[in-house]
Amino acid sequence: MISRNSNVSRSPEATVIKLGGSLAESGRLRSAVQLVAGARVPVVVVPGGGSFAEAVRIAQANLGFSDAAAHRLAILAMHQTAHMLAALEPRLVPVETLAGMSCELTHGRIPVWLPWKLSARDTTIPANWSVTSDGLAARLAERLGSVPVVLVKSCAVPRDATLLRLARSGTIDPTFVTIVERAGLNWRVLGAGDEGELAGLVRSRARPSPRQARRRSAPPRAIARRR
């Protein structure tokens, strides 16, 4: 098990916010990015893979390459989304390292994580489709000192949903559950209609409410489609 203090950044405590790649298809991406770009508190953005990751799935189905290769390609798909987000809002800056995040936060900018450098050889992350950008967002929150993590999804999310229920429905990936539990992360999953809550999170120092999972792990079949 990874220590809570392993690879911890010394930057101001931030909230990790994952913007799902499928937000672009739902028409909600630009408004979500605008909300986050107006943050008055430190936040770090984790990009989803969206249509770029879906292209990896299609290529794997057509060509039959390994899950490990697909995992690496899907991480790079998140880089494409990261650069897209940064092109939408000048305050968002792509960064690779914890030190880079700390620097950007210190200067009032919003880091958008390029995960390849920190994730490609991270043995705590499964190299297959059981992890998406959800799990990587939780892993980054753990690396930053077990800071809060918020997932912004394109679908509707029941306000009282447990981690297990969200994993079973495919709304979140199983790795997110594992990391949230082991690191004791405060978490929130926001969906369509939760823009007001997202705005409140980025404009005040209120943390996402802590949630408790009802069991230690999620079913392996519960795999979110989007990174």
C-alpha positions as CSV (number, residue, x, y, z in Angstrom):
1,M,0.0,0.0,0.0
2,I,1.2,3.5,-0.8
3,S,1.9,5.8,2.2
4,R,-0.4,8.8,2.4
5,N,2.7,11.0,2.3
6,S,4.4,9.3,-0.7
7,N,5.1,11.6,-3.6
8,V,3.2,14.5,-1.9
9,S,3.4,17.9,-3.5
10,R,4.2,20.9,-1.2
11,S,1.8,23.2,-3.2
12,P,-1.2,24.9,-1.6
13,E,-3.9,22.3,-1.0
14,A,-6.0,22.0,-4.1
15,T,-9.1,20.2,-5.1
16,V,-8.6,17.8,-8.1
17,I,-11.5,18.2,-10.6
18,K,-11.8,15.7,-13.4
19,L,-13.7,17.0,-16.5
20,G,-15.1,14.1,-18.3
21,G,-14.3,13.9,-22.0
22,S,-17.9,13.1,-22.9
23,L,-18.9,16.6,-21.7
24,A,-17.9,17.8,-25.2
25,E,-20.5,15.5,-26.8
26,S,-23.2,16.6,-24.3
27,G,-22.5,20.3,-25.1
28,R,-21.6,21.0,-21.5
29,L,-17.8,21.1,-21.8
30,R,-17.3,24.8,-22.5
31,S,-19.6,26.0,-19.7
32,A,-17.9,23.6,-17.2
33,V,-14.5,24.8,-18.3
34,Q,-15.6,28.4,-17.8
35,L,-16.8,27.7,-14.3
36,V,-13.5,26.0,-13.4
37,A,-11.5,28.8,-15.0
38,G,-13.1,31.3,-12.7
39,A,-12.0,29.3,-9.6
40,R,-11.1,31.4,-6.5
41,V,-9.5,28.5,-4.8
42,P,-6.7,26.2,-5.9
43,V,-7.8,23.5,-8.3
44,V,-6.0,21.0,-10.5
45,V,-7.9,19.7,-13.6
46,V,-7.7,16.1,-14.8
47,P,-8.9,15.8,-18.4
48,G,-11.0,12.9,-19.6
49,G,-10.1,11.1,-22.8
50,G,-13.6,11.4,-24.5
51,S,-13.7,10.8,-28.2
52,F,-9.9,10.5,-28.3
53,A,-10.0,7.5,-25.9
54,E,-13.0,6.1,-27.8
55,A,-10.8,6.1,-30.9
56,V,-8.4,3.9,-29.0
57,R,-11.2,1.4,-28.1
58,I,-12.2,1.2,-31.8
59,A,-8.6,0.7,-33.0
60,Q,-8.1,-2.0,-30.4
61,A,-11.2,-3.8,-31.5
62,N,-10.1,-3.6,-35.1
63,L,-6.5,-4.5,-34.7
64,G,-6.4,-6.6,-31.6
65,F,-3.5,-5.0,-29.7
66,S,-3.1,-5.6,-25.9
67,D,-4.9,-3.9,-23.1
68,A,-1.5,-2.6,-21.9
69,A,-1.0,-0.8,-25.2
70,A,-4.5,0.5,-25.2
71,H,-3.9,1.8,-21.6
72,R,-0.9,3.8,-22.8
73,L,-2.7,5.1,-25.8
74,A,-5.7,6.2,-23.7
75,I,-3.4,8.1,-21.3
76,L,-2.1,10.0,-24.3
77,A,-5.7,10.6,-25.4
78,M,-6.1,12.5,-22.1
79,H,-3.2,14.7,-23.3
80,Q,-5.2,15.7,-26.3
81,T,-8.1,16.7,-24.2
82,A,-5.8,18.6,-21.9
83,H,-4.5,20.7,-24.7
84,M,-8.0,21.3,-26.0
85,L,-9.1,22.6,-22.5
86,A,-6.1,24.9,-22.3
87,A,-6.9,26.3,-25.7
88,L,-10.4,27.2,-24.4
89,E,-9.3,29.2,-21.4
90,P,-5.9,30.9,-21.0
91,R,-5.8,30.4,-17.3
92,L,-5.6,26.7,-17.8
93,V,-2.0,25.5,-18.3
94,P,-0.9,21.9,-19.2
95,V,1.6,20.4,-16.7
96,E,3.2,17.0,-16.2
97,T,4.7,17.0,-12.7
98,L,3.7,17.8,-9.1
99,A,6.3,20.5,-9.0
100,G,4.8,22.1,-12.2
101,M,1.4,22.1,-10.6
102,S,2.8,23.7,-7.5
103,C,4.4,26.5,-9.6
104,E,1.2,27.2,-11.6
105,L,-0.9,27.2,-8.4
106,T,1.5,29.6,-6.7
107,H,1.0,32.0,-9.7
108,G,-2.8,31.8,-9.6
109,R,-3.1,29.6,-12.7
110,I,-4.9,26.3,-13.1
111,P,-2.8,23.2,-13.9
112,V,-4.3,20.7,-16.4
113,W,-2.6,17.4,-15.8
114,L,-0.7,15.6,-18.6
115,P,-0.6,12.2,-17.0
116,W,1.9,10.3,-19.0
117,K,5.0,11.1,-17.1
118,L,3.5,10.2,-13.7
119,S,1.2,7.4,-14.7
120,A,2.9,5.3,-17.5
121,R,5.0,3.4,-15.0
122,D,2.8,3.7,-11.9
123,T,2.5,0.1,-10.8
124,T,-0.4,0.9,-8.4
125,I,-2.6,1.6,-11.5
126,P,-3.9,-1.4,-13.6
127,A,-2.7,-1.3,-17.2
128,N,-6.1,-2.1,-18.6
129,W,-9.6,-0.7,-19.1
130,S,-10.5,-1.1,-15.4
131,V,-8.9,2.3,-14.9
132,T,-10.0,5.5,-16.7
133,S,-9.4,9.1,-15.9
134,D,-11.6,8.7,-12.9
135,G,-9.0,6.4,-11.2
136,L,-6.2,8.5,-12.4
137,A,-7.8,11.6,-10.9
138,A,-8.1,9.8,-7.5
139,R,-4.4,8.7,-7.8
140,L,-3.4,12.3,-8.4
141,A,-5.4,13.4,-5.4
142,E,-3.6,10.8,-3.4
143,R,-0.2,11.9,-4.6
144,L,-1.1,15.5,-3.8
145,G,-1.6,14.6,-0.1
146,S,-5.1,13.0,-0.2
147,V,-6.8,16.1,-1.3
148,P,-10.5,16.2,-2.3
149,V,-11.5,14.9,-5.8
150,V,-14.5,15.8,-7.8
151,L,-15.6,14.0,-11.0
152,V,-17.7,16.0,-13.4
153,K,-19.8,13.7,-15.7
154,S,-22.1,14.3,-18.6
155,C,-24.8,12.0,-17.3
156,A,-27.3,12.6,-14.4
157,V,-25.9,11.4,-11.1
158,P,-28.1,10.6,-8.1
159,R,-27.2,12.8,-5.2
160,D,-27.4,9.9,-2.6
161,A,-25.5,7.4,-4.7
162,T,-22.8,5.4,-3.0
163,L,-19.4,4.5,-4.6
164,L,-20.6,0.9,-5.1
165,R,-23.8,2.0,-6.8
166,L,-21.9,4.4,-9.1
167,A,-19.3,1.7,-10.0
168,R,-22.0,-0.9,-10.7
169,S,-23.8,1.5,-13.1
170,G,-20.5,2.2,-14.9
171,T,-20.6,5.9,-13.9
172,I,-17.2,5.6,-12.2
173,D,-14.4,3.0,-12.6
174,P,-13.4,0.4,-10.0
175,T,-10.0,1.9,-9.5
176,F,-11.5,5.2,-8.3
177,V,-13.3,3.2,-5.6
178,T,-10.1,1.4,-4.5
179,I,-8.0,4.6,-4.3
180,V,-10.8,6.7,-2.5
181,E,-11.0,4.0,0.1
182,R,-7.3,3.5,0.7
183,A,-6.5,7.2,0.8
184,G,-9.6,8.3,2.6
185,L,-10.4,10.9,0.0
186,N,-13.3,13.3,0.2
187,W,-15.1,12.9,-3.1
188,R,-18.1,14.0,-5.1
189,V,-19.4,13.0,-8.5
190,L,-21.4,15.7,-10.2
191,G,-23.5,15.3,-13.3
192,A,-26.0,17.1,-15.5
193,G,-27.8,19.8,-13.4
194,D,-25.1,20.0,-10.8
195,E,-23.5,23.2,-12.2
196,G,-24.4,25.2,-9.2
197,E,-22.6,22.8,-6.9
198,L,-19.5,22.9,-9.1
199,A,-19.6,26.7,-9.1
200,G,-19.8,26.6,-5.3
201,L,-16.9,24.3,-4.9
202,V,-14.6,26.4,-7.0
203,R,-15.6,29.7,-5.5
204,S,-15.3,28.8,-1.8
205,R,-13.1,26.8,0.4
206,A,-15.9,24.4,1.3
207,R,-14.8,20.8,0.6
208,P,-16.8,18.1,-1.1
209,S,-18.8,16.2,1.6
210,P,-17.0,13.0,2.6
211,R,-18.7,9.9,1.5
212,Q,-18.3,6.3,2.8
213,A,-18.3,3.3,0.5
214,R,-20.2,0.3,1.7
215,R,-17.7,-2.3,0.7
216,R,-14.0,-2.5,0.0
217,S,-14.1,-2.9,-3.8
218,A,-16.2,-2.5,-6.9
219,P,-17.2,-5.3,-9.3
220,P,-14.6,-5.7,-12.0
221,R,-17.3,-5.5,-14.7
222,A,-18.1,-1.9,-13.6
223,I,-15.9,-0.1,-16.2
224,A,-16.7,3.5,-17.2
225,R,-16.7,4.0,-20.9
226,R,-15.0,7.4,-21.0
227,R,-11.6,8.5,-19.7
